[in-house]
Amino acid sequence: MNLTGDSMNKLSFEEISPRVEQAVRREIDAGYFPGAVIMAGRPREFQFHEAFGAARVQPHNVPMRRDAVFDIASVTKVVATATAVGICVDRGLIDLDAPACRYLPRLAAAKPQPPTVRQLGTHISGFNNSKFDHLEGDAMIEAMLAAPVQWEPGTHYEYSCLNFILLGLIVEEVSRQPFDLFCEEHIFRPLGMSDTHFGPLEDSPRIVGTEQPIAGEISDGQARAARRPVGNAGLFSTATDLARFCEMMLGRGSLGQIKVLSKTVHEELTRPSTPRGLPLRGIGWDCQPADDVSHRPRLLSEAAYGHGGWTGQSLWIDTERDLYIIILTNRTHPTIFQEQMDTETRRARARIADTIIG
């Protein structure tokens, strides 16, 4: 049965469940992750939501549950940071094409010229992906602010967590609020994302394991070393909460009567805005084709945008199909795979999503 087009609306949970379960079990049996929570749907229509396998296998087995709380790693960049930047744009607090040093004056030392806010958001700022987690707290932040660019902004693409830590700092500067409180007040609480919080979290049976010795500790080294919520990683969430976020994005910034972003800014965030010849990126959002993104489902339309997370997460939103797909796994638990296996775990998520789509 084909799930594409209007036919997808007519499928019940019972019809799709066996096929998805078989696909997920195959990837778990291959050793790509101990467990997963899968959620897919259209606003107020088709919805699939199920848990598979184990949330933890060490020090003892904990079954996965549908309301499991995941460290969503770099999915933080779009759910929290890009959205927060968009809200500030709507309020006239941020100009995407202004130099970032307008809001963070200490960036002015970056040579040959400081990047714009948009260039930070599309990973063409000139900063490389060097890590700063040999430092902690304010010392780490100060080192990041002093980091020089490696390429002329706008001429080279390199995915860099630094870009989104700086964007989170910009949100704090213009809003005069801590980053986590801004996101809670303007994104999570209005959307009813009651299980979405920045870590570390207190351990509980709902929290999914990563490579960290204690569940609820932040996986990302820089987000952990910052000792404060930052914009690149460190957010914890559930499939249900992320589905509400996705429905807002499919609603072009609104979920019912709840307006998070204007339609204009929503489009600005999600449309590719990198120069010709560089990877297609929105503000945070990855718009590249499946040949260039191993965890992107091949059956999505060209209009789809999404993001992945190091701990094993994929979130894709397809405006042409009016569809979202959320694949949450614990691929780094109990230990981090080698590079070749990491690539296969990403492809596994794409294969599961494609089973849902068609």
Contacts in CASP RR format, 6 or more apart in sequence:
PFRMAT RR
TARGET T0000
AUTHOR 0000-0000-0000
METHOD contacts of the structure
MODEL  1
MNLTGDSMNKLSFEEISPRVEQAVRREIDAGYFPGAVIMAGRPREFQFHE
AFGAARVQPHNVPMRRDAVFDIASVTKVVATATAVGICVDRGLIDLDAPA
CRYLPRLAAAKPQPPTVRQLGTHISGFNNSKFDHLEGDAMIEAMLAAPVQ
WEPGTHYEYSCLNFILLGLIVEEVSRQPFDLFCEEHIFRPLGMSDTHFGP
LEDSPRIVGTEQPIAGEISDGQARAARRPVGNAGLFSTATDLARFCEMML
GRGSLGQIKVLSKTVHEELTRPSTPRGLPLRGIGWDCQPADDVSHRPRLL
SEAAYGHGGWTGQSLWIDTERDLYIIILTNRTHPTIFQEQMDTETRRARA
RIADTIIG
1 7 0 8 1.000
1 11 0 8 1.000
1 15 0 8 1.000
2 358 0 8 1.000
3 11 0 8 1.000
3 16 0 8 1.000
3 356 0 8 1.000
3 357 0 8 1.000
3 358 0 8 1.000
4 299 0 8 1.000
4 321 0 8 1.000
4 357 0 8 1.000
4 358 0 8 1.000
5 321 0 8 1.000
8 42 0 8 1.000
8 46 0 8 1.000
8 321 0 8 1.000
8 323 0 8 1.000
8 357 0 8 1.000
9 42 0 8 1.000
9 45 0 8 1.000
9 46 0 8 1.000
11 46 0 8 1.000
13 47 0 8 1.000
13 48 0 8 1.000
16 48 0 8 1.000
16 356 0 8 1.000
17 48 0 8 1.000
17 50 0 8 1.000
19 355 0 8 1.000
20 38 0 8 1.000
20 48 0 8 1.000
20 50 0 8 1.000
20 352 0 8 1.000
20 355 0 8 1.000
20 356 0 8 1.000
21 50 0 8 1.000
21 52 0 8 1.000
23 351 0 8 1.000
23 352 0 8 1.000
23 355 0 8 1.000
24 35 0 8 1.000
24 36 0 8 1.000
24 38 0 8 1.000
24 52 0 8 1.000
24 352 0 8 1.000
25 52 0 8 1.000
27 33 0 8 1.000
27 36 0 8 1.000
27 348 0 8 1.000
27 351 0 8 1.000
27 352 0 8 1.000
28 34 0 8 1.000
28 35 0 8 1.000
28 36 0 8 1.000
28 52 0 8 1.000
28 53 0 8 1.000
30 344 0 8 1.000
30 348 0 8 1.000
32 329 0 8 1.000
32 331 0 8 1.000
32 341 0 8 1.000
32 344 0 8 1.000
32 345 0 8 1.000
32 348 0 8 1.000
33 312 0 8 1.000
33 329 0 8 1.000
33 330 0 8 1.000
33 331 0 8 1.000
33 333 0 8 1.000
33 345 0 8 1.000
33 348 0 8 1.000
34 53 0 8 1.000
34 54 0 8 1.000
34 55 0 8 1.000
34 56 0 8 1.000
34 57 0 8 1.000
34 330 0 8 1.000
34 333 0 8 1.000
35 51 0 8 1.000
35 52 0 8 1.000
35 53 0 8 1.000
35 54 0 8 1.000
35 55 0 8 1.000
35 64 0 8 1.000
35 329 0 8 1.000
35 330 0 8 1.000
36 51 0 8 1.000
36 52 0 8 1.000
36 53 0 8 1.000
36 64 0 8 1.000
36 327 0 8 1.000
36 328 0 8 1.000
36 329 0 8 1.000
36 330 0 8 1.000
36 352 0 8 1.000
37 49 0 8 1.000
37 50 0 8 1.000
37 51 0 8 1.000
37 52 0 8 1.000
37 64 0 8 1.000
37 66 0 8 1.000
37 68 0 8 1.000
37 70 0 8 1.000
37 238 0 8 1.000
37 239 0 8 1.000
37 326 0 8 1.000
37 328 0 8 1.000
38 48 0 8 1.000
38 49 0 8 1.000
38 50 0 8 1.000
38 52 0 8 1.000
38 239 0 8 1.000
38 326 0 8 1.000
38 327 0 8 1.000
38 328 0 8 1.000
38 352 0 8 1.000
38 356 0 8 1.000
39 47 0 8 1.000
39 48 0 8 1.000
39 49 0 8 1.000
39 239 0 8 1.000
39 240 0 8 1.000
39 242 0 8 1.000
39 243 0 8 1.000
39 325 0 8 1.000
39 326 0 8 1.000
39 328 0 8 1.000
40 46 0 8 1.000
40 47 0 8 1.000
40 48 0 8 1.000
40 323 0 8 1.000
40 324 0 8 1.000
40 325 0 8 1.000
40 326 0 8 1.000
40 353 0 8 1.000
40 356 0 8 1.000
41 47 0 8 1.000
41 48 0 8 1.000
41 243 0 8 1.000
41 323 0 8 1.000
41 324 0 8 1.000
41 325 0 8 1.000
42 250 0 8 1.000
42 322 0 8 1.000
42 323 0 8 1.000
42 324 0 8 1.000
43 247 0 8 1.000
43 250 0 8 1.000
43 251 0 8 1.000
43 322 0 8 1.000
47 243 0 8 1.000
48 356 0 8 1.000
49 66 0 8 1.000
49 239 0 8 1.000
49 240 0 8 1.000
49 243 0 8 1.000
50 66 0 8 1.000
51 63 0 8 1.000
51 64 0 8 1.000
51 65 0 8 1.000
51 66 0 8 1.000
51 68 0 8 1.000
52 64 0 8 1.000
53 63 0 8 1.000
53 64 0 8 1.000
54 61 0 8 1.000
54 62 0 8 1.000
54 63 0 8 1.000
54 64 0 8 1.000
55 62 0 8 1.000
55 63 0 8 1.000
55 64 0 8 1.000
55 65 0 8 1.000
55 68 0 8 1.000
55 205 0 8 1.000
55 206 0 8 1.000
55 207 0 8 1.000
55 208 0 8 1.000
55 209 0 8 1.000
55 330 0 8 1.000
56 62 0 8 1.000
56 208 0 8 1.000
56 209 0 8 1.000
56 215 0 8 1.000
56 330 0 8 1.000
56 333 0 8 1.000
56 334 0 8 1.000
57 333 0 8 1.000
57 334 0 8 1.000
58 333 0 8 1.000
58 334 0 8 1.000
62 205 0 8 1.000
64 208 0 8 1.000
65 206 0 8 1.000
66 239 0 8 1.000
66 240 0 8 1.000
67 195 0 8 1.000
67 206 0 8 1.000
67 238 0 8 1.000
67 240 0 8 1.000
68 206 0 8 1.000
68 207 0 8 1.000
68 208 0 8 1.000
68 238 0 8 1.000
68 239 0 8 1.000
68 328 0 8 1.000
69 195 0 8 1.000
69 201 0 8 1.000
69 204 0 8 1.000
69 206 0 8 1.000
69 207 0 8 1.000
69 208 0 8 1.000
69 236 0 8 1.000
69 237 0 8 1.000
69 238 0 8 1.000
70 208 0 8 1.000
70 236 0 8 1.000
70 237 0 8 1.000
70 238 0 8 1.000
70 311 0 8 1.000
70 313 0 8 1.000
70 328 0 8 1.000
70 330 0 8 1.000
71 199 0 8 1.000
71 208 0 8 1.000
71 209 0 8 1.000
71 210 0 8 1.000
71 216 0 8 1.000
71 218 0 8 1.000
71 219 0 8 1.000
71 234 0 8 1.000
71 235 0 8 1.000
71 236 0 8 1.000
71 311 0 8 1.000
72 79 0 8 1.000
72 234 0 8 1.000
72 235 0 8 1.000
72 236 0 8 1.000
72 237 0 8 1.000
72 242 0 8 1.000
72 309 0 8 1.000
72 311 0 8 1.000
72 313 0 8 1.000
72 328 0 8 1.000
73 219 0 8 1.000
73 220 0 8 1.000
73 233 0 8 1.000
73 234 0 8 1.000
73 308 0 8 1.000
73 309 0 8 1.000
73 310 0 8 1.000
73 311 0 8 1.000
73 312 0 8 1.000
73 313 0 8 1.000
74 161 0 8 1.000
74 220 0 8 1.000
74 232 0 8 1.000
74 233 0 8 1.000
74 307 0 8 1.000
74 308 0 8 1.000
74 309 0 8 1.000
74 310 0 8 1.000
75 235 0 8 1.000
75 237 0 8 1.000
75 242 0 8 1.000
75 307 0 8 1.000
75 308 0 8 1.000
75 309 0 8 1.000
75 313 0 8 1.000
75 315 0 8 1.000
76 164 0 8 1.000
76 223 0 8 1.000
76 231 0 8 1.000
76 232 0 8 1.000
76 233 0 8 1.000
76 234 0 8 1.000
76 235 0 8 1.000
77 164 0 8 1.000
77 231 0 8 1.000
77 232 0 8 1.000
77 233 0 8 1.000
77 284 0 8 1.000
77 307 0 8 1.000
78 284 0 8 1.000
78 285 0 8 1.000
78 306 0 8 1.000
78 307 0 8 1.000
78 315 0 8 1.000
79 187 0 8 1.000
79 196 0 8 1.000
79 235 0 8 1.000
79 237 0 8 1.000
79 242 0 8 1.000
79 245 0 8 1.000
79 315 0 8 1.000
80 179 0 8 1.000
80 183 0 8 1.000
80 187 0 8 1.000
80 231 0 8 1.000
80 235 0 8 1.000
81 164 0 8 1.000
81 167 0 8 1.000
81 168 0 8 1.000
81 171 0 8 1.000
81 231 0 8 1.000
81 232 0 8 1.000
81 284 0 8 1.000
82 121 0 8 1.000
82 167 0 8 1.000
82 269 0 8 1.000
82 283 0 8 1.000
82 284 0 8 1.000
82 285 0 8 1.000
83 183 0 8 1.000
83 187 0 8 1.000
83 260 0 8 1.000
83 261 0 8 1.000
83 269 0 8 1.000
84 167 0 8 1.000
84 168 0 8 1.000
84 171 0 8 1.000
84 179 0 8 1.000
84 182 0 8 1.000
84 183 0 8 1.000
84 186 0 8 1.000
84 187 0 8 1.000
85 94 0 8 1.000
85 96 0 8 1.000
85 117 0 8 1.000
85 121 0 8 1.000
85 167 0 8 1.000
85 168 0 8 1.000
85 170 0 8 1.000
85 171 0 8 1.000
85 269 0 8 1.000
85 283 0 8 1.000
86 94 0 8 1.000
86 261 0 8 1.000
86 265 0 8 1.000
86 268 0 8 1.000
86 269 0 8 1.000
86 283 0 8 1.000
87 186 0 8 1.000
87 187 0 8 1.000
87 260 0 8 1.000
87 261 0 8 1.000
87 265 0 8 1.000
88 94 0 8 1.000
88 170 0 8 1.000
88 171 0 8 1.000
88 174 0 8 1.000
88 175 0 8 1.000
89 95 0 8 1.000
89 96 0 8 1.000
89 265 0 8 1.000
89 268 0 8 1.000
90 261 0 8 1.000
90 262 0 8 1.000
90 265 0 8 1.000
93 174 0 8 1.000
93 175 0 8 1.000
94 103 0 8 1.000
94 117 0 8 1.000
94 170 0 8 1.000
94 171 0 8 1.000
94 174 0 8 1.000
95 102 0 8 1.000
95 117 0 8 1.000
96 116 0 8 1.000
96 117 0 8 1.000
96 118 0 8 1.000
96 268 0 8 1.000
96 283 0 8 1.000
97 116 0 8 1.000
97 117 0 8 1.000
97 118 0 8 1.000
98 116 0 8 1.000
98 117 0 8 1.000
99 107 0 8 1.000
99 113 0 8 1.000
99 114 0 8 1.000
99 115 0 8 1.000
99 116 0 8 1.000
99 117 0 8 1.000
100 107 0 8 1.000
100 114 0 8 1.000
100 115 0 8 1.000
100 116 0 8 1.000
100 117 0 8 1.000
100 119 0 8 1.000
100 120 0 8 1.000
100 125 0 8 1.000
100 166 0 8 1.000
100 170 0 8 1.000
101 107 0 8 1.000
101 108 0 8 1.000
101 110 0 8 1.000
101 114 0 8 1.000
103 117 0 8 1.000
103 170 0 8 1.000
103 173 0 8 1.000
103 174 0 8 1.000
104 145 0 8 1.000
104 166 0 8 1.000
104 169 0 8 1.000
104 170 0 8 1.000
104 173 0 8 1.000
106 145 0 8 1.000
106 146 0 8 1.000
107 114 0 8 1.000
107 145 0 8 1.000
107 166 0 8 1.000
108 114 0 8 1.000
109 146 0 8 1.000
109 148 0 8 1.000
110 147 0 8 1.000
110 148 0 8 1.000
110 149 0 8 1.000
111 148 0 8 1.000
111 149 0 8 1.000
112 149 0 8 1.000
112 152 0 8 1.000
113 152 0 8 1.000
113 153 0 8 1.000
114 149 0 8 1.000
114 153 0 8 1.000
115 124 0 8 1.000
115 125 0 8 1.000
115 126 0 8 1.000
115 127 0 8 1.000
115 149 0 8 1.000
115 153 0 8 1.000
115 154 0 8 1.000
116 153 0 8 1.000
117 167 0 8 1.000
117 170 0 8 1.000
118 273 0 8 1.000
118 283 0 8 1.000
119 125 0 8 1.000
119 126 0 8 1.000
119 153 0 8 1.000
119 154 0 8 1.000
120 163 0 8 1.000
120 164 0 8 1.000
120 166 0 8 1.000
120 167 0 8 1.000
121 163 0 8 1.000
121 164 0 8 1.000
121 167 0 8 1.000
121 281 0 8 1.000
121 282 0 8 1.000
121 283 0 8 1.000
121 284 0 8 1.000
122 157 0 8 1.000
122 273 0 8 1.000
122 274 0 8 1.000
122 281 0 8 1.000
122 282 0 8 1.000
122 283 0 8 1.000
122 284 0 8 1.000
123 157 0 8 1.000
123 158 0 8 1.000
123 159 0 8 1.000
123 160 0 8 1.000
123 163 0 8 1.000
123 279 0 8 1.000
123 281 0 8 1.000
123 284 0 8 1.000
124 153 0 8 1.000
124 154 0 8 1.000
124 155 0 8 1.000
124 156 0 8 1.000
124 157 0 8 1.000
124 274 0 8 1.000
124 275 0 8 1.000
124 278 0 8 1.000
124 281 0 8 1.000
125 149 0 8 1.000
125 153 0 8 1.000
125 154 0 8 1.000
125 160 0 8 1.000
125 163 0 8 1.000
126 149 0 8 1.000
126 150 0 8 1.000
126 151 0 8 1.000
126 152 0 8 1.000
126 153 0 8 1.000
126 154 0 8 1.000
126 155 0 8 1.000
126 156 0 8 1.000
126 158 0 8 1.000
126 160 0 8 1.000
127 147 0 8 1.000
127 149 0 8 1.000
127 150 0 8 1.000
127 158 0 8 1.000
127 160 0 8 1.000
127 162 0 8 1.000
127 163 0 8 1.000
128 150 0 8 1.000
128 158 0 8 1.000
128 160 0 8 1.000
129 158 0 8 1.000
129 159 0 8 1.000
129 160 0 8 1.000
129 161 0 8 1.000
129 162 0 8 1.000
130 147 0 8 1.000
130 162 0 8 1.000
131 161 0 8 1.000
131 221 0 8 1.000
131 222 0 8 1.000
132 140 0 8 1.000
132 143 0 8 1.000
132 144 0 8 1.000
132 147 0 8 1.000
132 162 0 8 1.000
132 222 0 8 1.000
132 225 0 8 1.000
133 140 0 8 1.000
133 221 0 8 1.000
133 222 0 8 1.000
133 224 0 8 1.000
133 225 0 8 1.000
135 143 0 8 1.000
135 225 0 8 1.000
136 225 0 8 1.000
136 226 0 8 1.000
136 227 0 8 1.000
137 225 0 8 1.000
137 226 0 8 1.000
137 227 0 8 1.000
137 228 0 8 1.000
140 222 0 8 1.000
140 225 0 8 1.000
140 226 0 8 1.000
141 165 0 8 1.000
141 169 0 8 1.000
141 226 0 8 1.000
144 162 0 8 1.000
144 165 0 8 1.000
144 166 0 8 1.000
145 166 0 8 1.000
145 169 0 8 1.000
147 162 0 8 1.000
150 156 0 8 1.000
150 158 0 8 1.000
151 158 0 8 1.000
154 275 0 8 1.000
154 278 0 8 1.000
155 275 0 8 1.000
156 278 0 8 1.000
157 274 0 8 1.000
157 278 0 8 1.000
157 279 0 8 1.000
157 281 0 8 1.000
161 220 0 8 1.000
161 222 0 8 1.000
161 232 0 8 1.000
161 233 0 8 1.000
162 232 0 8 1.000
163 232 0 8 1.000
164 230 0 8 1.000
164 231 0 8 1.000
164 232 0 8 1.000
164 284 0 8 1.000
165 222 0 8 1.000
165 226 0 8 1.000
165 230 0 8 1.000
165 231 0 8 1.000
165 232 0 8 1.000
167 231 0 8 1.000
168 179 0 8 1.000
168 230 0 8 1.000
168 231 0 8 1.000
169 179 0 8 1.000
169 230 0 8 1.000
171 179 0 8 1.000
171 182 0 8 1.000
172 178 0 8 1.000
172 179 0 8 1.000
172 182 0 8 1.000
175 182 0 8 1.000
177 185 0 8 1.000
178 228 0 8 1.000
178 229 0 8 1.000
179 198 0 8 1.000
179 228 0 8 1.000
179 229 0 8 1.000
179 230 0 8 1.000
179 231 0 8 1.000
180 197 0 8 1.000
180 198 0 8 1.000
180 229 0 8 1.000
183 198 0 8 1.000
183 229 0 8 1.000
184 197 0 8 1.000
186 260 0 8 1.000
187 193 0 8 1.000
187 245 0 8 1.000
187 260 0 8 1.000
188 194 0 8 1.000
188 196 0 8 1.000
188 197 0 8 1.000
188 241 0 8 1.000
190 258 0 8 1.000
190 260 0 8 1.000
191 241 0 8 1.000
191 244 0 8 1.000
191 245 0 8 1.000
191 248 0 8 1.000
191 255 0 8 1.000
191 258 0 8 1.000
191 260 0 8 1.000
192 241 0 8 1.000
192 244 0 8 1.000
193 237 0 8 1.000
193 241 0 8 1.000
193 242 0 8 1.000
193 244 0 8 1.000
193 245 0 8 1.000
194 241 0 8 1.000
195 236 0 8 1.000
195 237 0 8 1.000
195 238 0 8 1.000
195 240 0 8 1.000
195 241 0 8 1.000
196 235 0 8 1.000
196 236 0 8 1.000
196 237 0 8 1.000
196 238 0 8 1.000
196 241 0 8 1.000
196 242 0 8 1.000
197 235 0 8 1.000
197 236 0 8 1.000
198 229 0 8 1.000
198 234 0 8 1.000
198 235 0 8 1.000
198 236 0 8 1.000
199 216 0 8 1.000
199 218 0 8 1.000
199 229 0 8 1.000
199 234 0 8 1.000
199 235 0 8 1.000
199 236 0 8 1.000
200 216 0 8 1.000
200 217 0 8 1.000
200 218 0 8 1.000
200 224 0 8 1.000
201 207 0 8 1.000
201 216 0 8 1.000
201 236 0 8 1.000
202 216 0 8 1.000
203 214 0 8 1.000
203 215 0 8 1.000
203 216 0 8 1.000
204 215 0 8 1.000
207 215 0 8 1.000
207 216 0 8 1.000
207 236 0 8 1.000
208 215 0 8 1.000
208 328 0 8 1.000
208 330 0 8 1.000
208 333 0 8 1.000
209 215 0 8 1.000
209 216 0 8 1.000
209 330 0 8 1.000
209 333 0 8 1.000
209 334 0 8 1.000
210 217 0 8 1.000
210 219 0 8 1.000
210 311 0 8 1.000
210 330 0 8 1.000
210 332 0 8 1.000
210 333 0 8 1.000
211 219 0 8 1.000
211 332 0 8 1.000
211 333 0 8 1.000
211 334 0 8 1.000
211 335 0 8 1.000
211 336 0 8 1.000
212 218 0 8 1.000
212 219 0 8 1.000
216 236 0 8 1.000
217 224 0 8 1.000
218 224 0 8 1.000
218 233 0 8 1.000
218 234 0 8 1.000
219 233 0 8 1.000
219 234 0 8 1.000
219 310 0 8 1.000
219 311 0 8 1.000
219 332 0 8 1.000
220 232 0 8 1.000
220 233 0 8 1.000
220 234 0 8 1.000
220 310 0 8 1.000
221 233 0 8 1.000
222 230 0 8 1.000
222 232 0 8 1.000
222 233 0 8 1.000
223 229 0 8 1.000
223 230 0 8 1.000
223 231 0 8 1.000
223 232 0 8 1.000
223 233 0 8 1.000
223 234 0 8 1.000
224 234 0 8 1.000
233 310 0 8 1.000
239 326 0 8 1.000
239 328 0 8 1.000
242 315 0 8 1.000
242 326 0 8 1.000
242 328 0 8 1.000
243 324 0 8 1.000
243 326 0 8 1.000
244 255 0 8 1.000
246 315 0 8 1.000
246 317 0 8 1.000
246 324 0 8 1.000
246 326 0 8 1.000
247 255 0 8 1.000
247 324 0 8 1.000
248 254 0 8 1.000
248 255 0 8 1.000
248 258 0 8 1.000
248 260 0 8 1.000
248 261 0 8 1.000
249 266 0 8 1.000
249 270 0 8 1.000
249 317 0 8 1.000
249 324 0 8 1.000
250 317 0 8 1.000
250 319 0 8 1.000
250 322 0 8 1.000
250 323 0 8 1.000
250 324 0 8 1.000
251 266 0 8 1.000
252 261 0 8 1.000
252 263 0 8 1.000
252 266 0 8 1.000
252 267 0 8 1.000
253 259 0 8 1.000
253 260 0 8 1.000
253 261 0 8 1.000
253 262 0 8 1.000
253 263 0 8 1.000
253 266 0 8 1.000
254 260 0 8 1.000
254 261 0 8 1.000
261 269 0 8 1.000
268 283 0 8 1.000
269 282 0 8 1.000
269 283 0 8 1.000
269 284 0 8 1.000
269 285 0 8 1.000
270 282 0 8 1.000
270 283 0 8 1.000
270 285 0 8 1.000
270 287 0 8 1.000
270 305 0 8 1.000
270 317 0 8 1.000
270 319 0 8 1.000
271 282 0 8 1.000
271 287 0 8 1.000
272 280 0 8 1.000
272 281 0 8 1.000
272 282 0 8 1.000
272 287 0 8 1.000
273 281 0 8 1.000
273 282 0 8 1.000
273 283 0 8 1.000
274 280 0 8 1.000
274 281 0 8 1.000
274 282 0 8 1.000
279 288 0 8 1.000
279 292 0 8 1.000
280 286 0 8 1.000
280 287 0 8 1.000
280 288 0 8 1.000
280 289 0 8 1.000
281 287 0 8 1.000
281 288 0 8 1.000
282 305 0 8 1.000
284 307 0 8 1.000
285 305 0 8 1.000
285 306 0 8 1.000
285 307 0 8 1.000
286 293 0 8 1.000
286 296 0 8 1.000
286 305 0 8 1.000
286 306 0 8 1.000
286 307 0 8 1.000
286 308 0 8 1.000
287 304 0 8 1.000
287 305 0 8 1.000
287 306 0 8 1.000
288 296 0 8 1.000
289 296 0 8 1.000
289 302 0 8 1.000
290 296 0 8 1.000
290 297 0 8 1.000
290 298 0 8 1.000
290 300 0 8 1.000
290 350 0 8 1.000
294 343 0 8 1.000
294 346 0 8 1.000
294 347 0 8 1.000
294 350 0 8 1.000
295 308 0 8 1.000
295 314 0 8 1.000
295 327 0 8 1.000
295 346 0 8 1.000
295 347 0 8 1.000
295 349 0 8 1.000
295 350 0 8 1.000
296 304 0 8 1.000
296 306 0 8 1.000
296 316 0 8 1.000
296 350 0 8 1.000
297 316 0 8 1.000
297 325 0 8 1.000
297 350 0 8 1.000
297 353 0 8 1.000
297 354 0 8 1.000
297 357 0 8 1.000
298 350 0 8 1.000
298 354 0 8 1.000
299 353 0 8 1.000
299 354 0 8 1.000
299 357 0 8 1.000
299 358 0 8 1.000
300 316 0 8 1.000
300 318 0 8 1.000
300 321 0 8 1.000
300 353 0 8 1.000
300 357 0 8 1.000
301 318 0 8 1.000
301 319 0 8 1.000
301 320 0 8 1.000
301 321 0 8 1.000
302 320 0 8 1.000
303 318 0 8 1.000
303 319 0 8 1.000
303 320 0 8 1.000
304 316 0 8 1.000
304 317 0 8 1.000
304 318 0 8 1.000
304 319 0 8 1.000
304 320 0 8 1.000
304 321 0 8 1.000
305 316 0 8 1.000
305 317 0 8 1.000
306 314 0 8 1.000
306 315 0 8 1.000
306 316 0 8 1.000
306 317 0 8 1.000
307 314 0 8 1.000
307 315 0 8 1.000
308 314 0 8 1.000
308 315 0 8 1.000
310 332 0 8 1.000
311 329 0 8 1.000
311 330 0 8 1.000
311 331 0 8 1.000
311 332 0 8 1.000
312 327 0 8 1.000
312 328 0 8 1.000
312 329 0 8 1.000
312 330 0 8 1.000
312 331 0 8 1.000
312 332 0 8 1.000
312 345 0 8 1.000
312 346 0 8 1.000
312 349 0 8 1.000
313 327 0 8 1.000
313 328 0 8 1.000
313 329 0 8 1.000
314 325 0 8 1.000
314 326 0 8 1.000
314 327 0 8 1.000
314 346 0 8 1.000
314 349 0 8 1.000
314 350 0 8 1.000
314 353 0 8 1.000
315 324 0 8 1.000
315 325 0 8 1.000
315 326 0 8 1.000
315 327 0 8 1.000
316 324 0 8 1.000
316 325 0 8 1.000
316 326 0 8 1.000
316 353 0 8 1.000
317 323 0 8 1.000
317 324 0 8 1.000
318 324 0 8 1.000
318 325 0 8 1.000
321 357 0 8 1.000
323 357 0 8 1.000
325 353 0 8 1.000
325 356 0 8 1.000
325 357 0 8 1.000
327 349 0 8 1.000
327 352 0 8 1.000
327 353 0 8 1.000
329 345 0 8 1.000
329 348 0 8 1.000
329 349 0 8 1.000
331 337 0 8 1.000
331 342 0 8 1.000
331 345 0 8 1.000
337 345 0 8 1.000
END
